[in-house]
Amino acid sequence: MKNLKPRLKVREQDALERNHNFLEVALGYNLEEARQEALRCIDCKNPRCVQACPVRVKIPAFIKLLLENALDEAFETIYEDNILPSICGRVCPQESQCEGACILGIKAEPVNVGALERFVGDYGMEKDLADKPVPASNGIKIAVVGSGPAGLANAASLRRKGYDVTIFEALHDYGGVLKYGIPDFRLPKDIVTNEIDNLKKMGVTFVKNAVIGKSITIEQLKEEGFESIFIGSGAGLPSSLGIPGENLSGVYFANEFLTRVNLMKARAVPDSLTPIKLGDNVAVVGGGNVAMDAARTAKRLGAKNVFILYRRDRKSLPARLDEIHHAEEEGIDLRLLQNPVELIGEDRIVKQVKIEKMKLGEPDSSGRQRPLPTGEYTTYDIDNIIISIGQKPNPIIKDNTAGLDTQPWGGIITDEYQMTSVDGVFAGGDVVTGAATVILAMGAGKDAAHHMDEYIKNNHNRS
């Protein structure tokens, strides 16, 4: 096999400097570096990378255009399928999707698709290449609930088809998890704002501070003339440990913690209206990307000793390998096979976490070895603890929408066409599957747009 040259490493901020600031860690490729990495692509006849991409970006095609220095066309090739290339190039788990399917990975390292997508996306953003004509409105109103990746992809796809699209966002700023959940050092917020602005230029209307189910119901949206509705409100309700002491002061849930830092600027002490003051010793419970984000954020907020408690072993960590690597470089300590069983306080303030040491048993439904108790315990002194063990959909929409069927854990049930049990109401992303990735949510939003278009056309044909 040709092109077995080593993968070109992306330049990064020095670990000892970056763990004190919120500037982006990965600095990306320049044009020369991007071309050097692009040369590694063997332009497969049957590109498995495309099939592994949830939105089916034509990866070999954009890489070939990059090599031909046709950067405008490379951007347009990506943007046809992925409206958030600068974002996805930074935060997608390419190693388990496009890059994981790359044939070069059999004998060498896969092509760094993420870094190439980021380079082309940033080029397109700088040149404002996303500002393209779209069809005039056909007068048919569509409502999209949530301005996260699922909602944005759905809105863009439907606007391109000529629909009059309005996005309703519960918070005071747009972008959903892209704004409140992912720290600046992984995804600078000006990039998200730019992508939002592109949709506004397309003619998508945005409404903030609109809690669907409270400010206005699904039924009221229908009464206001919205012919179809997409629910892409994500999964923002945290899961608790269910152990004694969780209500002590100094205990945070990761989504609350990250929202206050990312969206409400809690790090801008003393200017923040919701400042966060951490002590020296901070524990984070969980092993996913959100846990890594929380731990790395705590370090940047001044905590001296930050450690992650995870009940399985290292190979079972669900976080991206890059995030684990970056966390350890920044001084985050991984304490594996350890499960919190009690939080111990003094004067209602958390002071210690008691953990039980675990061992691994047979694989469970996730394919990972099940963690089993050993009966051995130890305690750690802490000033704060951040809980990051998963999230589920907020029940506001479910509780205020008659006839909307949901899973026992809160996820909205949809049919094969992504329609819910309420006629004309579709759903996709984390609100259906539980917390997943940005690109999977985008794929769900994009697919739902196709089904909504078919639904409306069928209804109009019958009338």
C-alpha positions in Angstrom: 0.0 0.0 0.0 1.3 3.4 -0.9 1.2 6.6 1.1 2.2 5.1 4.4 3.9 8.3 5.5 3.3 9.2 9.1 0.3 11.3 9.8 1.2 15.0 10.2 0.8 16.1 13.8 -1.4 19.2 14.3 0.4 22.1 16.1 -0.8 22.7 19.7 -0.4 25.1 22.5 2.1 24.0 25.1 0.4 22.0 27.8 1.9 24.0 30.7 0.7 27.3 29.2 -2.7 26.2 27.9 -3.9 24.8 31.2 -4.0 28.4 32.5 -5.9 29.9 29.6 -9.1 29.2 27.5 -7.4 29.7 24.1 -7.8 26.9 21.6 -5.5 24.0 22.2 -5.2 22.6 18.7 -3.9 25.3 16.3 -4.8 23.5 13.1 -2.9 23.1 9.8 -1.7 25.9 7.5 -2.1 25.4 3.8 1.3 23.7 3.3 0.6 21.3 6.2 -3.0 20.6 4.9 -1.6 19.8 1.4 1.0 17.5 2.9 -1.6 15.6 4.9 -4.0 15.5 2.0 -1.3 13.8 -0.1 -1.7 10.7 2.1 -5.3 10.1 0.8 -5.3 7.2 -1.7 -8.7 8.3 -3.3 -10.3 4.9 -2.8 -12.8 3.7 -5.5 -15.1 2.7 -2.7 -14.5 5.4 0.0 -15.5 3.8 3.3 -14.9 7.2 5.0 -18.0 8.6 3.3 -20.2 5.8 4.4 -18.9 6.2 8.0 -19.8 9.9 8.0 -23.3 10.5 9.5 -23.9 13.4 7.0 -22.1 11.7 4.1 -19.5 14.4 3.4 -17.7 13.6 0.1 -14.4 13.3 1.8 -12.1 12.2 -1.1 -13.7 14.8 -3.4 -12.9 17.7 -1.1 -9.4 16.4 -0.4 -8.7 16.2 -4.1 -9.9 19.8 -4.6 -7.7 20.9 -1.8 -4.7 19.3 -3.5 -5.7 21.1 -6.7 -5.7 24.4 -4.7 -9.4 24.8 -5.6 -10.3 25.8 -2.0 -13.6 27.5 -2.8 -14.8 24.3 -4.5 -13.5 22.2 -1.6 -15.5 24.2 0.9 -18.6 24.1 -1.3 -18.2 20.3 -1.5 -18.2 19.9 2.3 -20.9 22.6 2.8 -23.3 20.8 0.6 -23.6 18.0 3.2 -22.2 19.6 6.4 -23.2 23.2 7.3 -20.8 23.2 10.3 -17.4 22.2 8.9 -15.3 24.4 11.2 -17.2 23.0 14.2 -17.2 19.3 13.1 -13.5 19.5 12.2 -12.8 20.4 15.8 -15.2 18.3 17.9 -16.3 15.2 15.9 -15.0 11.8 17.0 -13.5 11.1 13.6 -11.5 8.2 15.0 -14.7 6.2 15.4 -16.3 7.5 12.1 -14.6 8.6 8.9 -11.1 8.1 10.1 -12.0 4.9 11.8 -13.1 3.6 8.4 -10.0 4.9 6.4 -8.3 2.1 4.7 -4.9 3.6 5.5 -5.6 2.7 9.1 -5.2 -1.0 8.4 -1.4 -0.7 8.1 -0.7 2.9 9.1 -2.5 5.9 10.5 -5.7 7.1 8.8 -5.8 10.5 7.0 -6.5 13.3 9.4 -9.9 14.1 8.0 -10.9 16.3 10.9 -7.9 18.6 10.6 -8.4 18.9 6.8 -12.2 19.6 7.3 -11.3 22.3 9.9 -8.8 23.9 7.5 -11.2 24.1 4.6 -14.1 25.2 6.9 -12.0 28.0 8.4 -11.0 29.1 4.9 -14.6 29.2 3.9 -15.5 31.1 7.0 -12.8 33.7 6.4 -13.9 34.1 2.8 -17.6 34.1 3.7 -18.2 31.3 1.2 -21.4 30.1 3.0 -23.3 33.2 1.9 -25.0 31.6 -1.0 -28.4 32.3 -2.6 -31.3 30.1 -1.4 -34.8 29.8 -2.8 -37.4 32.4 -2.0 -39.8 31.4 0.8 -42.7 29.2 -0.3 -44.8 30.5 2.6 -44.9 27.2 4.4 -43.9 27.6 8.0 -41.7 25.2 9.9 -40.8 25.3 13.6 -37.5 24.0 14.9 -37.2 23.5 18.7 -33.6 23.9 19.8 -30.7 25.7 18.2 -28.1 23.0 18.8 -26.5 20.9 16.0 -29.7 18.8 15.2 -31.9 22.0 15.0 -29.3 23.9 12.9 -28.9 21.1 10.4 -32.6 20.6 10.2 -33.3 24.3 9.7 -30.6 24.7 7.0 -31.8 21.7 5.1 -35.4 22.9 5.1 -34.5 26.5 4.3 -32.6 25.3 1.3 -35.8 23.6 0.1 -37.6 26.9 0.3 -39.5 26.6 3.6 -40.0 29.5 6.1 -38.1 28.2 9.1 -38.1 29.6 12.7 -35.8 28.2 15.4 -37.0 28.5 19.0 -34.2 28.5 21.6 -34.8 28.2 25.4 -31.7 30.0 26.4 -30.5 33.6 25.9 -28.0 32.7 23.2 -28.1 30.4 20.2 -26.0 27.2 19.5 -27.2 24.8 22.2 -24.5 22.4 23.4 -22.1 24.1 21.0 -22.3 27.2 23.0 -23.0 26.0 26.6 -21.4 22.6 26.6 -18.1 22.7 24.8 -15.3 24.9 26.3 -13.6 27.6 24.2 -10.3 25.7 24.3 -11.9 23.0 22.2 -14.4 25.2 20.2 -14.1 29.0 20.2 -17.5 30.6 20.4 -16.9 33.0 17.6 -16.9 30.1 15.3 -20.4 29.0 16.5 -21.6 32.6 16.2 -20.4 32.7 12.6 -22.3 29.5 11.7 -25.4 30.9 13.3 -25.0 34.1 11.3 -24.8 32.1 8.1 -28.3 30.6 8.8 -29.6 34.1 9.5 -28.3 35.2 6.1 -30.2 32.2 4.6 -33.4 33.6 6.0 -33.8 31.4 9.1 -35.6 33.3 11.9 -34.3 32.8 15.5 -36.3 33.3 18.6 -34.5 33.1 22.0 -35.8 32.8 25.6 -38.6 30.5 24.2 -39.1 27.4 26.4 -41.3 25.2 24.3 -43.8 23.6 26.6 -43.9 26.7 28.8 -43.6 29.9 26.8 -45.5 28.3 24.0 -46.7 24.7 23.5 -46.4 22.4 20.5 -50.2 22.7 20.0 -50.0 26.5 20.0 -47.2 26.4 17.4 -49.6 24.4 15.2 -52.3 26.9 15.8 -50.0 29.7 14.7 -49.7 28.0 11.3 -46.5 25.9 11.5 -47.3 22.9 9.3 -44.5 20.8 10.7 -42.3 20.9 13.8 -38.9 19.4 14.5 -37.9 18.8 18.1 -34.1 18.9 18.5 -33.9 20.1 22.1 -31.1 17.8 23.1 -30.4 16.1 26.4 -29.6 18.7 29.1 -31.0 17.0 32.3 -28.1 15.6 34.3 -28.1 12.2 35.9 -27.3 11.9 39.6 -25.1 9.5 41.4 -27.8 8.7 43.9 -25.4 8.6 46.8 -25.5 10.3 50.3 -24.1 13.9 50.3 -25.0 14.9 46.7 -26.9 17.9 48.0 -23.9 19.4 49.8 -22.5 22.8 48.8 -19.5 22.5 46.5 -21.1 19.7 44.4 -21.8 20.6 40.7 -23.3 18.7 37.8 -21.1 19.1 34.7 -23.7 20.6 32.4 -24.5 23.3 35.0 -20.8 23.9 35.6 -19.9 24.2 31.9 -23.0 26.3 31.1 -22.0 28.8 33.7 -18.4 28.9 32.5 -19.1 28.8 28.7 -22.4 30.7 28.3 -22.6 32.9 31.4 -18.8 33.7 31.5 -18.3 32.5 35.1 -14.6 32.5 34.5 -14.6 36.3 34.1 -14.4 36.9 37.9 -15.2 39.4 39.3 -17.3 40.6 36.3 -19.4 37.5 36.1 -22.9 37.5 37.5 -22.5 33.8 38.3 -18.9 33.4 39.4 -17.5 30.0 40.2 -14.9 29.8 42.9 -13.2 26.4 43.1 -10.9 25.1 45.8 -7.6 23.4 45.3 -8.8 19.8 45.1 -11.5 19.0 42.6 -12.8 15.6 41.7 -14.7 14.8 38.5 -16.9 11.7 38.2 -17.2 10.2 34.7 -15.1 9.2 31.8 -16.7 10.9 28.7 -15.8 14.0 26.8 -18.0 16.1 29.1 -16.0 14.8 32.1 -12.7 15.7 30.4 -14.1 19.1 29.5 -15.1 19.7 33.1 -11.8 18.6 34.5 -9.8 20.7 32.1 -12.0 23.7 32.8 -11.6 23.3 36.5 -7.8 23.3 36.0 -8.0 26.5 34.1 -10.2 28.1 36.8 -7.3 27.6 39.2 -7.8 24.2 40.9 -4.4 22.8 41.8 -5.2 19.1 41.9 -7.9 17.8 39.5 -8.6 14.1 39.3 -11.2 12.0 37.4 -12.9 9.1 39.1 -14.1 6.4 36.7 -15.4 3.0 37.6 -14.0 1.1 34.7 -10.5 0.8 33.2 -8.6 3.0 30.8 -9.6 1.2 27.6 -13.3 1.6 28.5 -13.1 5.4 28.8 -15.7 6.7 26.3 -13.9 10.1 25.8 -12.0 10.7 22.6 -8.4 9.6 22.7 -7.3 13.2 22.0 -9.3 14.5 24.9 -7.8 12.0 27.3 -4.3 12.7 26.0 -4.8 16.5 26.3 -6.2 16.1 29.8 -3.3 14.1 31.1 -0.8 16.5 29.4 -2.5 19.3 31.4 -2.0 17.5 34.7 -5.4 15.8 35.1 -5.0 12.6 37.1 -7.1 9.6 36.1 -8.1 7.4 39.0 -9.6 4.4 37.4 -11.6 1.5 38.8 -12.9 3.8 41.5 -16.6 4.4 42.1 -17.9 7.1 44.5 -20.3 5.8 47.2 -20.6 8.8 49.5 -19.9 12.5 49.8 -18.9 13.6 53.2 -19.4 17.1 54.4 -18.7 19.5 57.2 -21.0 22.4 57.9 -23.0 21.4 54.7 -19.9 21.8 52.5 -18.4 18.8 50.8 -15.0 17.8 52.2 -14.4 14.2 51.2 -15.4 11.6 48.6 -15.5 8.0 49.7 -14.9 5.6 46.8 -15.1 1.8 46.4 -12.4 0.1 44.4 -13.8 -1.9 41.5 -12.7 -4.9 39.5 -13.8 -5.9 36.0 -16.2 -8.8 35.3 -17.9 -10.1 32.1 -18.8 -7.7 29.3 -22.2 -5.9 29.7 -24.6 -4.7 27.0 -22.2 -1.9 26.0 -19.5 -4.5 25.2 -17.3 -3.3 28.0 -16.3 -5.3 31.0 -18.8 -4.7 33.8 -17.4 -3.0 36.9 -17.9 -5.1 40.1 -17.5 -4.0 43.7 -14.6 -5.3 45.8 -15.6 -4.1 49.2 -12.4 -2.1 49.5 -12.8 1.6 50.3 -10.8 4.8 50.5 -11.4 8.5 50.8 -10.0 11.6 49.1 -10.0 15.1 50.5 -11.9 17.4 48.1 -13.1 21.0 47.9 -15.5 20.4 45.0 -16.8 17.5 43.0 -18.3 17.7 39.4 -20.7 14.9 38.4 -20.6 13.9 34.8 -22.3 10.5 34.4 -24.7 11.2 31.5 -27.7 13.3 30.6 -31.2 12.8 29.4 -33.9 15.0 27.8 -35.6 17.7 29.9 -39.3 16.6 30.5 -40.8 20.0 29.8 -41.9 19.2 26.3 -43.0 15.7 27.1 -45.1 16.9 30.1 -46.8 19.6 28.2 -47.6 17.9 24.9 -50.6 15.7 24.8 -50.1 12.3 23.1 -46.3 12.5 22.8 -44.9 9.1 23.5 -41.5 8.8 25.2 -39.1 6.1 26.5 -39.1 5.4 30.3 -35.8 7.5 30.5 -37.4 10.4 28.7 -36.3 10.0 25.1 -38.9 10.9 22.5 -40.1 7.8 20.5 -40.2 8.2 16.7 -41.1 6.0 13.8 -38.8 5.0 10.9 -39.5 8.5 9.3 -38.6 10.2 12.5 -42.2 11.3 13.2 -43.3 11.3 16.8 -46.7 10.0 18.0 -48.0 13.5 17.3 -48.9 14.1 13.7 -46.6 16.4 11.9 -44.1 16.6 14.8 -40.7 15.1 14.1 -37.7 14.7 16.4 -34.0 13.8 16.2 -30.6 14.0 17.9 -30.0 13.6 21.7 -33.7 14.1 22.6 -34.3 10.8 20.8 -31.1 8.8 21.4 -29.8 10.3 24.6 -26.5 12.2 24.7 -24.4 11.4 21.6 -22.1 13.4 19.2 -22.5 16.7 17.3 -22.3 15.0 13.9 -24.8 12.3 14.8 -27.3 15.0 15.9 -26.7 16.8 12.6 -27.3 13.7 10.6 -30.6 13.2 12.5 -31.6 16.8 11.8 -30.7 16.5 8.2 -32.5 13.2 7.7 -35.6 14.6 9.5 -35.7 17.5 7.1 -36.1 15.1 4.2 -39.0 13.3 5.9 -40.7 16.6 6.8 -40.5 17.7 3.2 -42.1 14.5 2.1 -44.8 14.8 4.8 -45.7 18.3 3.8 -45.7 17.5 0.0 -48.0 14.5 0.7 -50.4 16.6 2.8 -50.5 19.3 0.1 -51.1 16.7 -2.6 -54.0 15.2 -0.7 -55.6 18.7 -0.3 
